[in-house]
Amino acid sequence: MSNEAGELSEKRIRESQNCMGKLEARVDAPASSGERRQIRRRWLRPPLWVSEQYRPKKISVNSLYQSEEIRFDAPSIAIVTPTLNRRQYLQATIDSVLMQGYPRLDYRVQDGGSTDGTVDLLRSYDSRLAWHSEHDSGQAWAINRAFAACDCDIMAYLNSDDLLLPGTLAYVAREFQERPDIDIVYGHRIFVDRAGLEIGRAVLPRHDAKAIYWADFVPQETMFWRRRVWAAVGPLDETLQYALDWDFIVKAQHAGFKFLRLPRFLACFRVHDEQKVAMMHDRGREEMQAVRRRYLGYEPSHRKVIQKMMPYLLRQLAVHWMYRSRFLQY
């Protein structure tokens, strides 16, 4: 964390670029020109949205994550998990929250009427969490419904196939206590496969208040916010099925709330074929353009979006390789 202040300095970016050049040269040596171009395209593509970066392996994080202490005056946290027929992943999600051992936690699972044994799983947790099962009109409705019953200081929602990393709640709570000026926090992401094995990482530069209007780069499963944000810009827009989290983020940015990217891996995003991101590509593109139209005043071309995002994406690429080259440690 001592690297944080200067992580994007020109010196380190140059070091990262030099390292990338050496690594590419090493890989390029035995390959044909066509293979080299393909390798370069893959290596230079922003890792922010590239989930499969290496062979599956067991998740490994800094040992200090396990020893995060919970302060006696810790703020209350409410976490909501919306779910529908995700029993195969839901238990791991729930356990990742409950195993945090956070004393002032209100954890609620809002099920949309699953038929895959989800209700039996939820019953097995007895009073360790609150849950409700009923047919609903979508993810945003489920999250809004659950949050309506919460009384808390900090809020977040975790989808039923994602995971919190050890110590996340204690760490986030401390950051909010020490930074009363900050309203919303998020952190780095680990990609995992169906089996829960790590397949990639997204290391992010500092928050960019301008770039967020053009594309969503905030890992939703790592995001926490103060209740005052929800009171001002919530609830989630129930007409959206794909871009609901980005719409909430942009609303909060537009309202002047202050974001902070924390220097730590906070959660895991599970990659699988049944997830909404994979199944709703066309609907997602439409909703993202609707969000841009709402806050930019028009629908920009894909080229325009890339142009506006390029400074952020280049910073993300540099930070990613600085982390992979061990210039940065989290």
C-alpha positions as CSV (number, residue, x, y, z in Angstrom):
1,M,0.0,0.0,0.0
2,S,3.0,2.2,0.4
3,N,3.2,2.2,-3.4
4,E,-0.2,3.8,-3.8
5,A,0.8,7.5,-3.9
6,G,3.1,7.1,-6.8
7,E,1.7,4.2,-8.7
8,L,0.9,6.2,-11.8
9,S,4.0,8.2,-11.9
10,E,5.7,8.6,-15.2
11,K,8.7,6.8,-14.0
12,R,6.8,3.6,-13.1
13,I,4.8,3.7,-16.3
14,R,8.0,3.8,-18.2
15,E,9.3,0.9,-16.2
16,S,6.2,-1.0,-16.9
17,Q,6.4,-0.3,-20.6
18,N,10.0,-1.4,-20.7
19,C,9.1,-4.6,-18.9
20,M,6.2,-5.2,-21.3
21,G,8.6,-4.7,-24.2
22,K,11.1,-7.2,-22.8
23,L,8.4,-9.8,-22.1
24,E,6.9,-9.4,-25.5
25,A,10.3,-9.8,-27.1
26,R,10.9,-13.0,-25.1
27,V,7.6,-14.4,-26.3
28,D,8.0,-13.2,-29.9
29,A,11.4,-14.7,-30.5
30,P,10.3,-18.2,-31.7
31,A,7.0,-17.2,-33.2
32,S,6.0,-16.3,-36.8
33,S,5.0,-12.7,-37.6
34,G,1.3,-13.6,-37.6
35,E,1.6,-15.3,-34.2
36,R,3.5,-12.3,-32.9
37,R,0.8,-9.9,-33.9
38,Q,-1.8,-12.2,-32.2
39,I,0.2,-12.3,-29.0
40,R,0.7,-8.5,-29.0
41,R,-3.0,-7.9,-29.5
42,R,-3.8,-10.2,-26.6
43,W,-1.2,-8.8,-24.3
44,L,-2.1,-5.2,-25.1
45,R,-5.8,-5.6,-24.8
46,P,-7.0,-3.8,-21.6
47,P,-7.1,-6.6,-19.0
48,L,-10.0,-4.8,-17.3
49,W,-12.5,-6.9,-19.3
50,V,-10.3,-10.0,-20.1
51,S,-11.3,-12.7,-17.7
52,E,-9.3,-15.7,-18.8
53,Q,-5.7,-14.6,-18.5
54,Y,-4.0,-17.9,-17.4
55,R,-4.7,-21.5,-16.4
56,P,-7.1,-22.1,-13.5
57,K,-5.4,-22.1,-10.1
58,K,-6.3,-21.9,-6.5
59,I,-7.1,-18.3,-5.3
60,S,-4.2,-16.8,-3.4
61,V,-4.2,-13.4,-1.6
62,N,-2.0,-11.6,0.8
63,S,-1.9,-13.4,4.2
64,L,-2.7,-10.1,5.8
65,Y,-6.2,-10.3,4.4
66,Q,-7.0,-13.1,6.8
67,S,-5.9,-11.1,9.9
68,E,-7.9,-7.9,9.3
69,E,-9.2,-6.7,12.6
70,I,-12.8,-5.5,13.2
71,R,-13.0,-2.3,15.3
72,F,-15.3,-2.2,18.3
73,D,-17.1,0.8,16.8
74,A,-17.6,-0.8,13.4
75,P,-20.4,0.6,11.3
76,S,-23.3,-1.6,10.4
77,I,-23.3,-3.1,6.9
78,A,-26.2,-4.5,4.8
79,I,-25.5,-6.8,2.0
80,V,-28.2,-8.1,-0.4
81,T,-27.8,-11.1,-2.7
82,P,-30.4,-11.4,-5.5
83,T,-30.7,-14.9,-6.9
84,L,-32.7,-17.0,-9.3
85,N,-31.8,-20.7,-9.8
86,R,-28.2,-20.3,-8.9
87,R,-28.0,-22.9,-6.1
88,Q,-24.8,-24.4,-7.5
89,Y,-23.0,-21.2,-6.8
90,L,-25.1,-19.6,-4.0
91,Q,-23.7,-21.6,-1.1
92,A,-20.2,-20.4,-1.9
93,T,-21.4,-16.8,-2.1
94,I,-23.3,-17.0,1.2
95,D,-20.3,-18.6,3.0
96,S,-18.0,-15.9,1.6
97,V,-20.1,-13.3,3.4
98,L,-20.9,-15.1,6.6
99,M,-17.3,-16.3,7.1
100,Q,-16.2,-12.6,7.3
101,G,-17.3,-12.8,10.9
102,Y,-18.5,-9.2,10.8
103,P,-20.6,-8.5,13.9
104,R,-22.9,-5.8,12.6
105,L,-24.0,-7.4,9.4
106,D,-27.5,-7.5,8.0
107,Y,-27.3,-10.1,5.2
108,R,-30.4,-10.8,3.0
109,V,-30.9,-13.1,0.1
110,Q,-33.8,-12.2,-2.2
111,D,-34.8,-15.2,-4.3
112,G,-37.0,-14.8,-7.4
113,G,-38.9,-18.1,-6.9
114,S,-36.1,-20.6,-7.7
115,T,-37.0,-24.2,-8.5
116,D,-33.5,-25.7,-8.2
117,G,-33.4,-26.3,-4.4
118,T,-32.3,-22.8,-3.5
119,V,-35.1,-22.5,-0.8
120,D,-33.9,-25.7,0.9
121,L,-30.4,-24.3,0.9
122,L,-31.5,-21.0,2.4
123,R,-33.5,-22.8,5.1
124,S,-30.3,-24.7,6.2
125,Y,-28.8,-21.4,7.3
126,D,-31.5,-20.9,10.0
127,S,-31.2,-17.4,11.5
128,R,-27.7,-16.7,10.1
129,L,-29.2,-14.7,7.3
130,A,-32.6,-13.2,6.3
131,W,-34.2,-14.5,3.1
132,H,-37.4,-14.2,1.1
133,S,-38.5,-16.1,-2.0
134,E,-41.1,-14.8,-4.4
135,H,-41.6,-14.2,-8.1
136,D,-40.2,-10.8,-9.1
137,S,-39.7,-8.6,-12.1
138,G,-36.0,-8.7,-12.2
139,Q,-32.7,-8.1,-10.4
140,A,-33.2,-4.5,-9.7
141,W,-36.6,-5.1,-8.1
142,A,-35.2,-7.8,-5.9
143,I,-32.3,-5.6,-4.7
144,N,-34.7,-2.7,-4.0
145,R,-37.1,-5.0,-2.2
146,A,-34.4,-6.3,0.1
147,F,-32.8,-2.9,0.8
148,A,-36.2,-1.5,1.8
149,A,-36.1,-3.6,5.0
150,C,-32.5,-2.7,5.9
151,D,-31.3,-0.1,8.5
152,C,-27.5,0.3,8.1
153,D,-24.6,2.6,7.6
154,I,-23.0,0.9,4.6
155,M,-24.6,-0.9,1.7
156,A,-23.6,-3.3,-1.0
157,Y,-25.0,-6.1,-3.1
158,L,-23.3,-9.3,-4.1
159,N,-24.6,-11.4,-7.0
160,S,-25.3,-15.1,-6.3
161,D,-22.3,-16.4,-8.3
162,D,-19.7,-13.9,-6.9
163,L,-17.5,-14.1,-3.8
164,L,-16.1,-11.7,-1.1
165,L,-12.5,-12.2,-0.3
166,P,-11.4,-12.7,3.4
167,G,-11.3,-9.6,5.5
168,T,-13.1,-7.4,3.0
169,L,-15.9,-6.2,5.3
170,A,-13.5,-5.2,8.1
171,Y,-11.2,-3.5,5.7
172,V,-14.0,-1.6,4.0
173,A,-15.5,-0.5,7.3
174,R,-12.2,0.8,8.5
175,E,-11.7,2.8,5.3
176,F,-15.1,4.4,5.6
177,Q,-14.4,5.3,9.3
178,E,-11.0,6.8,8.4
179,R,-12.3,8.7,5.4
180,P,-15.6,10.5,6.2
181,D,-15.3,12.5,3.0
182,I,-15.6,9.3,0.9
183,D,-19.0,8.1,-0.2
184,I,-18.4,5.1,-2.4
185,V,-15.5,2.6,-2.5
186,Y,-14.5,-0.2,-4.7
187,G,-11.4,-2.3,-5.3
188,H,-9.5,-4.8,-7.5
189,R,-11.2,-7.9,-8.9
190,I,-10.3,-11.5,-9.2
191,F,-11.9,-13.6,-12.0
192,V,-12.8,-17.2,-11.1
193,D,-14.2,-20.0,-13.2
194,R,-17.2,-22.3,-12.6
195,A,-15.2,-24.3,-10.1
196,G,-14.1,-21.2,-8.1
197,L,-10.5,-21.4,-9.5
198,E,-8.7,-18.1,-10.3
199,I,-8.2,-17.4,-14.0
200,G,-7.4,-13.7,-14.0
201,R,-7.1,-10.4,-12.2
202,A,-8.3,-6.8,-12.9
203,V,-6.0,-4.2,-11.2
204,L,-7.4,-0.7,-11.6
205,P,-5.9,2.7,-11.6
206,R,-7.4,5.5,-9.5
207,H,-11.1,6.4,-10.1
208,D,-11.7,8.6,-13.1
209,A,-14.7,10.8,-12.6
210,K,-14.9,11.7,-16.3
211,A,-14.3,8.2,-17.9
212,I,-17.1,6.7,-15.8
213,Y,-19.7,8.5,-18.0
214,W,-18.5,6.7,-21.1
215,A,-18.1,3.1,-19.9
216,D,-18.4,1.1,-16.6
217,F,-15.1,0.1,-15.2
218,V,-16.2,-0.3,-11.5
219,P,-16.3,-4.0,-10.4
220,Q,-19.8,-4.1,-9.0
221,E,-19.1,-7.0,-6.6
222,T,-16.3,-4.9,-4.9
223,M,-18.4,-1.7,-4.5
224,F,-19.8,-0.4,-1.1
225,W,-21.5,2.9,-0.5
226,R,-22.8,5.0,2.4
227,R,-26.6,4.9,3.1
228,R,-26.7,8.7,2.2
229,V,-25.9,7.8,-1.4
230,W,-28.8,5.4,-1.6
231,A,-31.1,8.0,0.0
232,A,-30.1,10.5,-2.6
233,V,-29.9,8.5,-5.9
234,G,-31.5,5.1,-5.1
235,P,-33.3,2.9,-5.6
236,L,-32.0,1.0,-8.7
237,D,-33.8,1.6,-12.0
238,E,-36.1,-1.4,-12.4
239,T,-36.4,-0.9,-16.1
240,L,-32.8,-1.9,-16.5
241,Q,-31.6,-5.6,-16.5
242,Y,-28.0,-5.2,-17.5
243,A,-26.7,-1.7,-16.8
244,L,-28.5,-1.1,-13.5
245,D,-25.3,-0.9,-11.5
246,W,-23.6,1.5,-14.0
247,D,-26.7,3.7,-14.0
248,F,-26.5,3.9,-10.2
249,I,-22.8,4.7,-10.3
250,V,-23.2,7.4,-12.8
251,K,-26.2,8.9,-10.9
252,A,-24.0,9.0,-7.8
253,Q,-21.1,10.6,-9.7
254,H,-23.4,13.1,-11.3
255,A,-24.8,14.0,-7.8
256,G,-21.3,14.9,-6.6
257,F,-20.6,11.9,-4.4
258,K,-16.9,11.0,-3.9
259,F,-15.5,7.7,-5.1
260,L,-12.3,6.0,-4.0
261,R,-10.6,3.0,-5.6
262,L,-9.1,1.0,-2.7
263,P,-5.7,-0.6,-3.1
264,R,-6.8,-4.1,-2.4
265,F,-8.6,-7.1,-4.0
266,L,-12.0,-7.2,-2.4
267,A,-14.1,-9.8,-4.3
268,C,-14.2,-12.4,-7.1
269,F,-16.3,-12.3,-10.2
270,R,-17.4,-15.7,-11.4
271,V,-17.3,-16.4,-15.2
272,H,-19.7,-18.9,-16.6
273,D,-21.9,-19.4,-19.6
274,E,-25.2,-18.8,-17.8
275,Q,-24.4,-15.4,-16.4
276,K,-26.3,-12.4,-17.6
277,V,-23.3,-10.7,-19.1
278,A,-22.9,-13.6,-21.6
279,M,-26.6,-14.0,-22.4
280,M,-27.7,-10.4,-22.8
281,H,-25.2,-8.8,-25.1
282,D,-27.6,-7.0,-27.4
283,R,-29.8,-5.8,-24.5
284,G,-26.7,-4.7,-22.6
285,R,-25.5,-2.6,-25.5
286,E,-28.9,-0.9,-25.8
287,E,-29.0,-0.2,-22.0
288,M,-25.5,1.2,-22.0
289,Q,-26.4,3.6,-24.8
290,A,-29.5,4.6,-22.9
291,V,-27.4,5.5,-19.9
292,R,-25.0,7.5,-22.0
293,R,-27.9,9.3,-23.6
294,R,-29.3,10.1,-20.2
295,Y,-26.1,11.7,-18.9
296,L,-24.2,12.8,-22.0
297,G,-27.2,14.0,-23.9
298,Y,-26.6,11.8,-27.0
299,E,-25.6,8.3,-28.1
300,P,-21.9,8.4,-29.0
301,S,-20.4,6.0,-31.6
302,H,-18.3,3.1,-30.5
303,R,-15.2,5.0,-31.8
304,K,-16.1,8.0,-29.7
305,V,-16.5,5.8,-26.6
306,I,-13.1,4.2,-27.2
307,Q,-11.5,7.6,-27.8
308,K,-12.8,9.0,-24.5
309,M,-11.9,5.8,-22.6
310,M,-8.4,5.5,-24.0
311,P,-6.6,7.5,-21.3
312,Y,-8.1,5.4,-18.5
313,L,-7.5,2.2,-20.4
314,L,-3.9,3.0,-21.0
315,R,-3.5,3.7,-17.2
316,Q,-5.2,0.4,-16.5
317,L,-2.9,-1.4,-18.8
318,A,0.1,0.2,-17.2
319,V,-1.0,-0.6,-13.7
320,H,-1.9,-4.2,-14.7
321,W,1.6,-4.9,-15.9
322,M,3.2,-3.1,-13.0
323,Y,1.3,-5.5,-10.8
324,R,2.2,-8.5,-12.9
325,S,5.9,-7.3,-12.8
326,R,5.7,-6.9,-9.0
327,F,6.3,-3.1,-9.1
328,L,3.0,-2.9,-7.3
329,Q,1.8,-5.3,-4.6
330,Y,-1.7,-5.6,-3.1
